Amino acid sequence: MNPDEVILDAMNSRIEALEREDAAAERLWKERVAVATQEKQARDAELNRLRGARDLLSGKKSHPKKSKKRPAKAGEPPTTTQQEVRRIMVKLAANNPGIKQDELIEQTKAKLKELPGRDLRGYMRRVEEVLHDKSTQRQFTVNIDGTVSLLIGDYPHGVAAGATEEHEVKPAVDRFASTRITR
């Protein structure tokens, strides 16, 4: 045998031995990591159960309320807002008294599609919020027959008594002009 071949065989056998040791060490390391991960998960689960029980007994909420808003990504068109939907629906209901609810919704959607750069994601939720608003901004009433009426004041039929009449202009009165300051 050639001395170079002997050296080459010795090197190959040493490389194979080191590769086997390396593979064994890697398997052992992966097993240890897996065991450590399982132990950590068990500790975290027990810790969460204990914290939940403590918070329940102390009256605290275990999880803070999460925000429902999804941040807009760059380049994504903005969604329609409740104010935009309300503005368009008021115009349509004022121009078409006694309009059916389905027609109002379709016409509102068509008007919103005409607006440049608007996304209609969440549109139906905004419509429901506007139509069934229980706050002071309530402007619509949905009748039994499915028609939508615009509210002006507390009148459900869309036109308040005397709302179309011209009101006389009252001049502003300065109440303090005749008041005299004495010392």
Secondary structure, DSSP 8 states (H G I E B T S, - for coil): --HHHHHHHHHHHHHHHHHHHHHHHHHHHHHHHHHHHHHHHHHHHHHHHHHHHHHHHHT--SS----------TT---B--HHHHHHHHHHHHHHSTTEEHHHHHHHHHHHHHHSTT-B-TTHHHHHHHHHT--STT--EEE-TTSEEEE-BTTBTTSS-TTTTS---------TTSS-----
